[in-house]
Amino acid sequence: MEPSKFERAKVGAMMGGAVGLCIGLVFGGISLLRNGPGSRGYVNSLAQTMVSTTATFAFFMAIGSVIRSEEAMAIDYASLDQNRDKKNAWGGAMRFKTPPVVILQRYQKEQQQQ
């Protein structure tokens, strides 16, 4: 069964959170070494950097993972092209004779007619 969009967003947010946490640690540590802690102290400065980068990465990865999971992406273009079973001179599969965009348009027209 295909995961729902909410589940995909959750996984994307977790991955983005993990990446953001690591990047926040690195950039926050470099910032502390260069500029010092300021009035907040070492721990609070580093924590604020880590939390803000974690939230930012998690938000954008959640949105990106939902966008990537659109149904149109799941179409098998090779099965729609007429040259899928033909071989080229070197024994490999032939490339698309028709661009994938045109194949997708044909597929959508066929779906609308049915």
KOLLO-155349 format. One record per atom (N, C-alpha, C, O): residue number from 1; chain; z, x, y; atom name. Coordinates in nm, 4 decimals. Example, Ala and Ser with C-alpha at 12.3 -4.5 7.8 and 13.67 -1.06 7.14 Angstrom:
2
(site 1,A,(0.7800,1.3190,-0.5690),N)
(site 1,A,(0.7800,1.2300,-0.4500),CA)
(site 1,A,(0.7800,1.3200,-0.3300),C)
(site 1,A,(0.8465,1.4236,-0.3319),O)
(site 2,A,(0.7080,1.2850,-0.2250),N)
(site 2,A,(0.7140,1.3670,-0.1060),CA)
(site 2,A,(0.7870,1.2900,0.0030),C)
(site 2,A,(0.8039,1.3409,0.1138),O)
// end
This chain:
114
(site 1,A,(0.0000,0.0837,-0.1179),N)
(site 1,A,(0.0000,0.0000,0.0000),CA)
(site 1,A,(0.0000,0.0881,0.1241),C)
(site 1,A,(0.0705,0.1888,0.1300),O)
(site 2,A,(-0.0778,0.0502,0.2205),N)
(site 2,A,(-0.0907,0.1250,0.3452),CA)
(site 2,A,(0.0353,0.1066,0.4312),C)
(site 2,A,(0.0844,-0.0054,0.4451),O)
(site 3,A,(0.0881,0.2162,0.4894),N)
(site 3,A,(0.2061,0.2000,0.5761),CA)
(site 3,A,(0.1701,0.1220,0.7028),C)
(site 3,A,(0.0572,0.1279,0.7514),O)
(site 4,A,(0.2686,0.0490,0.7549),N)
(site 4,A,(0.2450,-0.0294,0.8762),CA)
(site 4,A,(0.2383,0.0625,0.9984),C)
(site 4,A,(0.2714,0.1809,0.9916),O)
(site 5,A,(0.1948,0.0048,1.1089),N)
(site 5,A,(0.1846,0.0835,1.2320),CA)
(site 5,A,(0.3224,0.1276,1.2803),C)
(site 5,A,(0.3374,0.2365,1.3357),O)
(site 6,A,(0.4229,0.0426,1.2591),N)
(site 6,A,(0.5583,0.0812,1.2980),CA)
(site 6,A,(0.6073,0.2000,1.2157),C)
(site 6,A,(0.6703,0.2912,1.2693),O)
(site 7,A,(0.5788,0.1992,1.0869),N)
(site 7,A,(0.6189,0.3119,1.0018),CA)
(site 7,A,(0.5458,0.4400,1.0422),C)
(site 7,A,(0.6047,0.5481,1.0425),O)
(site 8,A,(0.4175,0.4274,1.0762),N)
(site 8,A,(0.3429,0.5436,1.1239),CA)
(site 8,A,(0.4011,0.5960,1.2545),C)
(site 8,A,(0.4110,0.7171,1.2743),O)
(site 9,A,(0.4398,0.5045,1.3441),N)
(site 9,A,(0.5005,0.5454,1.4711),CA)
(site 9,A,(0.6338,0.6157,1.4468),C)
(site 9,A,(0.6672,0.7128,1.5148),O)
(site 10,A,(0.7101,0.5651,1.3483),N)
(site 10,A,(0.8380,0.6271,1.3158),CA)
(site 10,A,(0.8195,0.7697,1.2655),C)
(site 10,A,(0.8906,0.8609,1.3078),O)
(site 11,A,(0.7241,0.7884,1.1755),N)
(site 11,A,(0.6976,0.9219,1.1215),CA)
(site 11,A,(0.6470,1.0152,1.2312),C)
(site 11,A,(0.6870,1.1314,1.2380),O)
(site 12,A,(0.5587,0.9636,1.3170),N)
(site 12,A,(0.5090,1.0438,1.4286),CA)
(site 12,A,(0.6202,1.0834,1.5233),C)
(site 12,A,(0.6230,1.1963,1.5723),O)
(site 13,A,(0.7120,0.9914,1.5497),N)
(site 13,A,(0.8242,1.0220,1.6380),CA)
(site 13,A,(0.9167,1.1267,1.5754),C)
(site 13,A,(0.9689,1.2132,1.6458),O)
(site 14,A,(0.9369,1.1193,1.4448),N)
(site 14,A,(1.0217,1.2200,1.3793),CA)
(site 14,A,(0.9571,1.3584,1.3832),C)
(site 14,A,(1.0239,1.4585,1.4091),O)
(site 15,A,(0.8261,1.3626,1.3572),N)
(site 15,A,(0.7574,1.4921,1.3636),CA)
(site 15,A,(0.7588,1.5470,1.5059),C)
(site 15,A,(0.7853,1.6654,1.5269),O)
(site 16,A,(0.7303,1.4610,1.6031),N)
(site 16,A,(0.7323,1.5039,1.7425),CA)
(site 16,A,(0.8710,1.5464,1.7865),C)
(site 16,A,(0.8856,1.6402,1.8649),O)
(site 17,A,(0.9727,1.4780,1.7367),N)
(site 17,A,(1.1094,1.5158,1.7697),CA)
(site 17,A,(1.1469,1.6529,1.7155),C)
(site 17,A,(1.2138,1.7313,1.7829),O)
(site 18,A,(1.1031,1.6812,1.5931),N)
(site 18,A,(1.1320,1.8122,1.5343),CA)
(site 18,A,(1.0615,1.9241,1.6106),C)
(site 18,A,(1.1203,2.0287,1.6381),O)
(site 19,A,(0.9345,1.9005,1.6443),N)
(site 19,A,(0.8591,2.0011,1.7206),CA)
(site 19,A,(0.9197,2.0182,1.8595),C)
(site 19,A,(0.9369,2.1306,1.9067),O)
(site 20,A,(0.9522,1.9063,1.9251),N)
(site 20,A,(1.0109,1.9123,2.0587),CA)
(site 20,A,(1.1455,1.9820,2.0609),C)
(site 20,A,(1.1778,2.0524,2.1566),O)
(site 21,A,(1.2238,1.9631,1.9565),N)
(site 21,A,(1.3533,2.0296,1.9484),CA)
(site 21,A,(1.3370,2.1810,1.9402),C)
(site 21,A,(1.4081,2.2554,2.0078),O)
(site 22,A,(1.2444,2.2257,1.8585),N)
(site 22,A,(1.2197,2.3700,1.8455),CA)
(site 22,A,(1.1640,2.4294,1.9742),C)
(site 22,A,(1.2068,2.5364,2.0175),O)
(site 23,A,(1.0693,2.3605,2.0345),N)
(site 23,A,(1.0108,2.4114,2.1589),CA)
(site 23,A,(1.1140,2.4100,2.2707),C)
(site 23,A,(1.1174,2.5017,2.3527),O)
(site 24,A,(1.1980,2.3075,2.2752),N)
(site 24,A,(1.3051,2.3030,2.3752),CA)
(site 24,A,(1.4038,2.4175,2.3590),C)
(site 24,A,(1.4523,2.4729,2.4576),O)
(site 25,A,(1.4331,2.4525,2.2352),N)
(site 25,A,(1.5230,2.5652,2.2102),CA)
(site 25,A,(1.4617,2.6959,2.2603),C)
(site 25,A,(1.5287,2.7759,2.3256),O)
(site 26,A,(1.3338,2.7165,2.2293),N)
(site 26,A,(1.2672,2.8408,2.2699),CA)
(site 26,A,(1.2545,2.8489,2.4218),C)
(site 26,A,(1.2967,2.9471,2.4828),O)
(site 27,A,(1.1960,2.7450,2.4830),N)
(site 27,A,(1.1740,2.7494,2.6278),CA)
(site 27,A,(1.3052,2.7414,2.7057),C)
(site 27,A,(1.3195,2.8051,2.8100),O)
(site 28,A,(1.4004,2.6638,2.6556),N)
(site 28,A,(1.5316,2.6581,2.7210),CA)
(site 28,A,(1.6041,2.7918,2.7133),C)
(site 28,A,(1.6677,2.8340,2.8099),O)
(site 29,A,(1.5946,2.8587,2.5978),N)
(site 29,A,(1.6566,2.9911,2.5842),CA)
(site 29,A,(1.5925,3.0931,2.6756),C)
(site 29,A,(1.6623,3.1734,2.7375),O)
(site 30,A,(1.4610,3.0912,2.6851),N)
(site 30,A,(1.3910,3.1840,2.7751),CA)
(site 30,A,(1.4297,3.1564,2.9199),C)
(site 30,A,(1.4525,3.2492,2.9974),O)
(site 31,A,(1.4369,3.0285,2.9560),N)
(site 31,A,(1.4758,2.9919,3.0919),CA)
(site 31,A,(1.6173,3.0379,3.1239),C)
(site 31,A,(1.6445,3.0857,3.2341),O)
(site 32,A,(1.7063,3.0235,3.0280),N)
(site 32,A,(1.8440,3.0690,3.0501),CA)
(site 32,A,(1.8512,3.2203,3.0650),C)
(site 32,A,(1.9280,3.2710,3.1469),O)
(site 33,A,(1.7721,3.2927,2.9867),N)
(site 33,A,(1.7737,3.4383,2.9976),CA)
(site 33,A,(1.7161,3.4862,3.1304),C)
(site 33,A,(1.7640,3.5840,3.1877),O)
(site 34,A,(1.6142,3.4176,3.1786),N)
(site 34,A,(1.5507,3.4584,3.3052),CA)
(site 34,A,(1.6318,3.4164,3.4276),C)
(site 34,A,(1.6537,3.4969,3.5180),O)
(site 35,A,(1.6767,3.2903,3.4309),N)
(site 35,A,(1.7353,3.2335,3.5521),CA)
(site 35,A,(1.8858,3.2179,3.5486),C)
(site 35,A,(1.9476,3.1958,3.6528),O)
(site 36,A,(1.9451,3.2285,3.4339),N)
(site 36,A,(2.0888,3.2057,3.4230),CA)
(site 36,A,(2.1197,3.0580,3.4065),C)
(site 36,A,(2.0307,2.9739,3.4186),O)
(site 37,A,(2.2445,3.0263,3.3792),N)
(site 37,A,(2.2807,2.8882,3.3482),CA)
(site 37,A,(2.2927,2.7966,3.4695),C)
(site 37,A,(2.2818,2.6750,3.4538),O)
(site 38,A,(2.3140,2.8484,3.5866),N)
(site 38,A,(2.3342,2.7638,3.7031),CA)
(site 38,A,(2.4740,2.7049,3.7031),C)
(site 38,A,(2.5661,2.7619,3.6447),O)
(site 39,A,(2.4897,2.5917,3.7681),N)
(site 39,A,(2.6233,2.5326,3.7821),CA)
(site 39,A,(2.6650,2.4516,3.6586),C)
(site 39,A,(2.7827,2.4185,3.6445),O)
(site 40,A,(2.5724,2.4196,3.5704),N)
(site 40,A,(2.6043,2.3353,3.4550),CA)
(site 40,A,(2.6567,2.4135,3.3352),C)
(site 40,A,(2.7236,2.3558,3.2494),O)
(site 41,A,(2.6292,2.5386,3.3271),N)
(site 41,A,(2.6710,2.6173,3.2123),CA)
(site 41,A,(2.5589,2.6328,3.1114),C)
(site 41,A,(2.4563,2.5651,3.1188),O)
(site 42,A,(2.5805,2.7238,3.0161),N)
(site 42,A,(2.4770,2.7556,2.9178),CA)
(site 42,A,(2.4454,2.6384,2.8252),C)
(site 42,A,(2.3289,2.6044,2.8043),O)
(site 43,A,(2.5481,2.5784,2.7710),N)
(site 43,A,(2.5278,2.4741,2.6702),CA)
(site 43,A,(2.4614,2.3504,2.7309),C)
(site 43,A,(2.3675,2.2961,2.6725),O)
(site 44,A,(2.5086,2.3054,2.8468),N)
(site 44,A,(2.4509,2.1861,2.9078),CA)
(site 44,A,(2.3066,2.2092,2.9526),C)
(site 44,A,(2.2228,2.1200,2.9395),O)
(site 45,A,(2.2774,2.3274,3.0051),N)
(site 45,A,(2.1398,2.3562,3.0476),CA)
(site 45,A,(2.0453,2.3573,2.9287),C)
(site 45,A,(1.9370,2.2990,2.9346),O)
(site 46,A,(2.0855,2.4232,2.8211),N)
(site 46,A,(2.0027,2.4290,2.7010),CA)
(site 46,A,(1.9885,2.2907,2.6380),C)
(site 46,A,(1.8799,2.2540,2.5931),O)
(site 47,A,(2.0968,2.2141,2.6345),N)
(site 47,A,(2.0925,2.0804,2.5755),CA)
(site 47,A,(1.9997,1.9885,2.6539),C)
(site 47,A,(1.9257,1.9103,2.5942),O)
(site 48,A,(2.0024,1.9968,2.7863),N)
(site 48,A,(1.9158,1.9110,2.8658),CA)
(site 48,A,(1.7686,1.9445,2.8419),C)
(site 48,A,(1.6855,1.8542,2.8318),O)
(site 49,A,(1.7365,2.0711,2.8330),N)
(site 49,A,(1.5990,2.1112,2.8051),CA)
(site 49,A,(1.5550,2.0638,2.6675),C)
(site 49,A,(1.4438,2.0132,2.6520),O)
(site 50,A,(1.6406,2.0796,2.5678),N)
(site 50,A,(1.6058,2.0399,2.4320),CA)
(site 50,A,(1.5889,1.8884,2.4199),C)
(site 50,A,(1.4964,1.8416,2.3535),O)
(site 51,A,(1.6765,1.8125,2.4828),N)
(site 51,A,(1.6680,1.6664,2.4735),CA)
(site 51,A,(1.5430,1.6150,2.5436),C)
(site 51,A,(1.4758,1.5255,2.4924),O)
(site 52,A,(1.5111,1.6706,2.6604),N)
(site 52,A,(1.3944,1.6208,2.7335),CA)
(site 52,A,(1.2639,1.6543,2.6610),C)
(site 52,A,(1.1741,1.5702,2.6558),O)
(site 53,A,(1.2514,1.7741,2.6054),N)
(site 53,A,(1.1293,1.8065,2.5320),CA)
(site 53,A,(1.1211,1.7279,2.4012),C)
(site 53,A,(1.0120,1.6891,2.3593),O)
(site 54,A,(1.2340,1.7042,2.3369),N)
(site 54,A,(1.2352,1.6251,2.2143),CA)
(site 54,A,(1.1878,1.4826,2.2416),C)
(site 54,A,(1.1053,1.4295,2.1673),O)
(site 55,A,(1.2389,1.4209,2.3467),N)
(site 55,A,(1.2000,1.2839,2.3790),CA)
(site 55,A,(1.0519,1.2765,2.4160),C)
(site 55,A,(0.9825,1.1829,2.3761),O)
(site 56,A,(1.0040,1.3739,2.4914),N)
(site 56,A,(0.8642,1.3725,2.5336),CA)
(site 56,A,(0.7712,1.3873,2.4142),C)
(site 56,A,(0.6769,1.3096,2.3994),O)
(site 57,A,(0.7965,1.4859,2.3291),N)
(site 57,A,(0.7109,1.5077,2.2126),CA)
(site 57,A,(0.7175,1.3896,2.1166),C)
(site 57,A,(0.6150,1.3494,2.0616),O)
(site 58,A,(0.8357,1.3337,2.0957),N)
(site 58,A,(0.8491,1.2206,2.0038),CA)
(site 58,A,(0.7708,1.1001,2.0544),C)
(site 58,A,(0.7050,1.0315,1.9761),O)
(site 59,A,(0.7774,1.0741,2.1836),N)
(site 59,A,(0.7062,0.9606,2.2419),CA)
(site 59,A,(0.5556,0.9750,2.2236),C)
(site 59,A,(0.4892,0.8825,2.1769),O)
(site 60,A,(0.5021,1.0905,2.2601),N)
(site 60,A,(0.3575,1.1081,2.2524),CA)
(site 60,A,(0.3071,1.1183,2.1085),C)
(site 60,A,(0.1964,1.0728,2.0796),O)
(site 61,A,(0.3844,1.1760,2.0189),N)
(site 61,A,(0.3418,1.1817,1.8788),CA)
(site 61,A,(0.3455,1.0434,1.8145),C)
(site 61,A,(0.2614,1.0129,1.7300),O)
(site 62,A,(0.4411,0.9593,1.8529),N)
(site 62,A,(0.4462,0.8233,1.7990),CA)
(site 62,A,(0.3231,0.7448,1.8426),C)
(site 62,A,(0.2615,0.6755,1.7617),O)
(site 63,A,(0.2875,0.7554,1.9688),N)
(site 63,A,(0.1692,0.6861,2.0188),CA)
(site 63,A,(0.0434,0.7413,1.9525),C)
(site 63,A,(-0.0442,0.6652,1.9115),O)
(site 64,A,(0.0348,0.8724,1.9422),N)
(site 64,A,(-0.0829,0.9346,1.8820),CA)
(site 64,A,(-0.1006,0.8984,1.7362),C)
(site 64,A,(-0.2133,0.8792,1.6905),O)
(site 65,A,(0.0078,0.8887,1.6630),N)
(site 65,A,(-0.0048,0.8548,1.5207),CA)
(site 65,A,(-0.0485,0.7102,1.5013),C)
(site 65,A,(-0.1170,0.6799,1.4037),O)
(site 66,A,(-0.0107,0.6207,1.5913),N)
(site 66,A,(-0.0565,0.4818,1.5815),CA)
(site 66,A,(-0.2042,0.4733,1.6179),C)
(site 66,A,(-0.2797,0.4005,1.5533),O)
(site 67,A,(-0.2458,0.5463,1.7197),N)
(site 67,A,(-0.3865,0.5447,1.7593),CA)
(site 67,A,(-0.4741,0.6001,1.6481),C)
(site 67,A,(-0.5824,0.5473,1.6228),O)
(site 68,A,(-0.4293,0.7050,1.5818),N)
(site 68,A,(-0.5077,0.7659,1.4743),CA)
(site 68,A,(-0.5190,0.6763,1.3524),C)
(site 68,A,(-0.6073,0.6981,1.2694),O)
(site 69,A,(-0.4343,0.5777,1.3385),N)
(site 69,A,(-0.4327,0.4961,1.2166),CA)
(site 69,A,(-0.5152,0.3689,1.2295),C)
(site 69,A,(-0.4929,0.2739,1.1545),O)
(site 70,A,(-0.6087,0.3647,1.3215),N)
(site 70,A,(-0.6931,0.2466,1.3361),CA)
(site 70,A,(-0.7766,0.2254,1.2098),C)
(site 70,A,(-0.8070,0.3210,1.1384),O)
(site 71,A,(-0.8130,0.1022,1.1828),N)
(site 71,A,(-0.8865,0.0688,1.0613),CA)
(site 71,A,(-1.0272,0.1250,1.0597),C)
(site 71,A,(-1.0796,0.1550,0.9524),O)
(site 72,A,(-1.0897,0.1400,1.1752),N)
(site 72,A,(-1.2268,0.1914,1.1798),CA)
(site 72,A,(-1.2336,0.3348,1.1295),C)
(site 72,A,(-1.3396,0.3808,1.0871),O)
(site 73,A,(-1.1227,0.4049,1.1337),N)
(site 73,A,(-1.1207,0.5436,1.0882),CA)
(site 73,A,(-1.1294,0.5515,0.9358),C)
(site 73,A,(-1.1654,0.6561,0.8818),O)
(site 74,A,(-1.0973,0.4438,0.8663),N)
(site 74,A,(-1.0919,0.4474,0.7205),CA)
(site 74,A,(-1.2269,0.4229,0.6544),C)
(site 74,A,(-1.2355,0.4236,0.5316),O)
(site 75,A,(-1.3327,0.4012,0.7324),N)
(site 75,A,(-1.4640,0.3738,0.6745),CA)
(site 75,A,(-1.5209,0.5022,0.6160),C)
(site 75,A,(-1.5184,0.6072,0.6802),O)
(site 76,A,(-1.5717,0.4930,0.4950),N)
(site 76,A,(-1.6334,0.6075,0.4290),CA)
(site 76,A,(-1.7799,0.6141,0.4709),C)
(site 76,A,(-1.8637,0.5421,0.4165),O)
(site 77,A,(-1.8107,0.7001,0.5670),N)
(site 77,A,(-1.9456,0.7088,0.6202),CA)
(site 77,A,(-2.0454,0.7553,0.5145),C)
(site 77,A,(-2.1602,0.7108,0.5140),O)
(site 78,A,(-2.0032,0.8429,0.4266),N)
(site 78,A,(-2.0955,0.8960,0.3263),CA)
(site 78,A,(-2.1459,0.7860,0.2333),C)
(site 78,A,(-2.2610,0.7899,0.1900),O)
(site 79,A,(-2.0621,0.6891,0.2027),N)
(site 79,A,(-2.1065,0.5821,0.1137),CA)
(site 79,A,(-2.2024,0.4865,0.1841),C)
(site 79,A,(-2.2746,0.4122,0.1176),O)
(site 80,A,(-2.2043,0.4870,0.3163),N)
(site 80,A,(-2.2934,0.3987,0.3898),CA)
(site 80,A,(-2.4287,0.4614,0.4173),C)
(site 80,A,(-2.5243,0.3899,0.4473),O)
(site 81,A,(-2.4392,0.5929,0.4081),N)
(site 81,A,(-2.5647,0.6604,0.4396),CA)
(site 81,A,(-2.6576,0.6571,0.3182),C)
(site 81,A,(-2.6122,0.6586,0.2038),O)
(site 82,A,(-2.7874,0.6526,0.3449),N)
(site 82,A,(-2.8843,0.6419,0.2365),CA)
(site 82,A,(-2.9042,0.7735,0.1622),C)
(site 82,A,(-2.9492,0.7720,0.0476),O)
(site 83,A,(-2.8730,0.8847,0.2224),N)
(site 83,A,(-2.8986,1.0149,0.1616),CA)
(site 83,A,(-2.7781,1.0705,0.0865),C)
(site 83,A,(-2.7729,1.1905,0.0599),O)
(site 84,A,(-2.6831,0.9874,0.0524),N)
(site 84,A,(-2.5589,1.0412,-0.0044),CA)
(site 84,A,(-2.5777,1.1037,-0.1422),C)
(site 84,A,(-2.5020,1.1934,-0.1794),O)
(site 85,A,(-2.6770,1.0583,-0.2187),N)
(site 85,A,(-2.6959,1.1109,-0.3532),CA)
(site 85,A,(-2.8000,1.2215,-0.3608),C)
(site 85,A,(-2.8153,1.2846,-0.4655),O)
(site 86,A,(-2.8709,1.2458,-0.2535),N)
(site 86,A,(-2.9754,1.3469,-0.2540),CA)
(site 86,A,(-2.9157,1.4856,-0.2353),C)
(site 86,A,(-2.8112,1.5018,-0.1724),O)
(site 87,A,(-2.9835,1.5848,-0.2907),N)
(site 87,A,(-2.9395,1.7238,-0.2786),CA)
(site 87,A,(-3.0385,1.8004,-0.1925),C)
(site 87,A,(-3.1573,1.7683,-0.1890),O)
(site 88,A,(-2.9885,1.9019,-0.1231),N)
(site 88,A,(-3.0802,1.9850,-0.0450),CA)
(site 88,A,(-3.1336,2.0992,-0.1325),C)
(site 88,A,(-3.1061,2.1031,-0.2524),O)
(site 89,A,(-3.2090,2.1910,-0.0737),N)
(site 89,A,(-3.2739,2.2973,-0.1502),CA)
(site 89,A,(-3.1744,2.3921,-0.2165),C)
(site 89,A,(-3.2080,2.4569,-0.3156),O)
(site 90,A,(-3.0525,2.4012,-0.1633),N)
(site 90,A,(-2.9530,2.4936,-0.2188),CA)
(site 90,A,(-2.8587,2.4249,-0.3155),C)
(site 90,A,(-2.7624,2.4863,-0.3614),O)
(site 91,A,(-2.8839,2.2998,-0.3475),N)
(site 91,A,(-2.8014,2.2296,-0.4455),CA)
(site 91,A,(-2.6848,2.1537,-0.3850),C)
(site 91,A,(-2.6147,2.0824,-0.4568),O)
(site 92,A,(-2.6622,2.1668,-0.2554),N)
(site 92,A,(-2.5524,2.0958,-0.1913),CA)
(site 92,A,(-2.5947,1.9586,-0.1439),C)
(site 92,A,(-2.7135,1.9262,-0.1443),O)
(site 93,A,(-2.4999,1.8788,-0.1038),N)
(site 93,A,(-2.5309,1.7448,-0.0549),CA)
(site 93,A,(-2.5994,1.7538,0.0803),C)
(site 93,A,(-2.5693,1.8416,0.1611),O)
(site 94,A,(-2.6914,1.6621,0.1035),N)
(site 94,A,(-2.7621,1.6603,0.2312),CA)
(site 94,A,(-2.6695,1.6112,0.3415),C)
(site 94,A,(-2.5740,1.5376,0.3168),O)
(site 95,A,(-2.6993,1.6526,0.4608),N)
(site 95,A,(-2.6248,1.6060,0.5768),CA)
(site 95,A,(-2.6723,1.4658,0.6134),C)
(site 95,A,(-2.7696,1.4154,0.5573),O)
(site 96,A,(-2.6038,1.4050,0.7061),N)
(site 96,A,(-2.6431,1.2728,0.7518),CA)
(site 96,A,(-2.7821,1.2769,0.8129),C)
(site 96,A,(-2.8102,1.3580,0.9011),O)
(site 97,A,(-2.8677,1.1892,0.7656),N)
(site 97,A,(-2.9968,1.1718,0.8298),CA)
(site 97,A,(-2.9794,1.0814,0.9514),C)
(site 97,A,(-3.0450,1.0988,1.0541),O)
(site 98,A,(-2.8905,0.9861,0.9371),N)
(site 98,A,(-2.8578,0.8945,1.0451),CA)
(site 98,A,(-2.7207,0.9339,1.1001),C)
(site 98,A,(-2.6286,0.9581,1.0221),O)
(site 99,A,(-2.7048,0.9411,1.2336),N)
(site 99,A,(-2.5736,0.9761,1.2891),CA)
(site 99,A,(-2.4665,0.8754,1.2480),C)
(site 99,A,(-2.4970,0.7570,1.2338),O)
(site 100,A,(-2.3430,0.9185,1.2288),N)
(site 100,A,(-2.2360,0.8279,1.1860),CA)
(site 100,A,(-2.2128,0.7107,1.2806),C)
(site 100,A,(-2.1692,0.6045,1.2362),O)
(site 101,A,(-2.2405,0.7268,1.4094),N)
(site 101,A,(-2.2218,0.6164,1.5034),CA)
(site 101,A,(-2.3176,0.5023,1.4713),C)
(site 101,A,(-2.2791,0.3855,1.4756),O)
(site 102,A,(-2.4417,0.5358,1.4393),N)
(site 102,A,(-2.5403,0.4333,1.4054),CA)
(site 102,A,(-2.5021,0.3654,1.2742),C)
(site 102,A,(-2.5171,0.2441,1.2598),O)
(site 103,A,(-2.4533,0.4434,1.1798),N)
(site 103,A,(-2.4098,0.3866,1.0520),CA)
(site 103,A,(-2.2949,0.2888,1.0744),C)
(site 103,A,(-2.2920,0.1811,1.0148),O)
(site 104,A,(-2.2004,0.3263,1.1605),N)
(site 104,A,(-2.0876,0.2382,1.1905),CA)
(site 104,A,(-2.1356,0.1101,1.2573),C)
(site 104,A,(-2.0845,0.0024,1.2264),O)
(site 105,A,(-2.2318,0.1189,1.3475),N)
(site 105,A,(-2.2848,-0.0007,1.4125),CA)
(site 105,A,(-2.3519,-0.0927,1.3106),C)
(site 105,A,(-2.3350,-0.2145,1.3166),O)
(site 106,A,(-2.4280,-0.0353,1.2169),N)
(site 106,A,(-2.4901,-0.1162,1.1112),CA)
(site 106,A,(-2.3844,-0.1863,1.0268),C)
(site 106,A,(-2.3970,-0.3042,0.9935),O)
(site 107,A,(-2.2798,-0.1112,0.9932),N)
(site 107,A,(-2.1717,-0.1659,0.9120),CA)
(site 107,A,(-2.1038,-0.2824,0.9836),C)
(site 107,A,(-2.0740,-0.3847,0.9219),O)
(site 108,A,(-2.0796,-0.2668,1.1140),N)
(site 108,A,(-2.0158,-0.3739,1.1889),CA)
(site 108,A,(-2.1054,-0.4967,1.1996),C)
(site 108,A,(-2.0566,-0.6096,1.1938),O)
(site 109,A,(-2.2373,-0.4758,1.2152),N)
(site 109,A,(-2.3298,-0.5892,1.2192),CA)
(site 109,A,(-2.3292,-0.6636,1.0858),C)
(site 109,A,(-2.3307,-0.7866,1.0837),O)
(site 110,A,(-2.3271,-0.5894,0.9740),N)
(site 110,A,(-2.3236,-0.6516,0.8418),CA)
(site 110,A,(-2.1952,-0.7331,0.8245),C)
(site 110,A,(-2.1975,-0.8417,0.7667),O)
(site 111,A,(-2.0840,-0.6806,0.8746),N)
(site 111,A,(-1.9560,-0.7517,0.8630),CA)
(site 111,A,(-1.9575,-0.8798,0.9456),C)
(site 111,A,(-1.9009,-0.9806,0.9034),O)
(site 112,A,(-2.0214,-0.8775,1.0630),N)
(site 112,A,(-2.0274,-0.9954,1.1473),CA)
(site 112,A,(-2.1170,-1.1027,1.0874),C)
(site 112,A,(-2.0912,-1.2218,1.1049),O)
(site 113,A,(-2.2224,-1.0616,1.0167),N)
(site 113,A,(-2.3135,-1.1576,0.9572),CA)
(site 113,A,(-2.2529,-1.2279,0.8372),C)
(site 113,A,(-2.2921,-1.3401,0.8052),O)
(site 114,A,(-2.1603,-1.1655,0.7720),N)
(site 114,A,(-2.0991,-1.2239,0.6515),CA)
(site 114,A,(-1.9920,-1.3212,0.6847),C)
(site 114,A,(-1.9309,-1.3788,0.5947),O)
// end
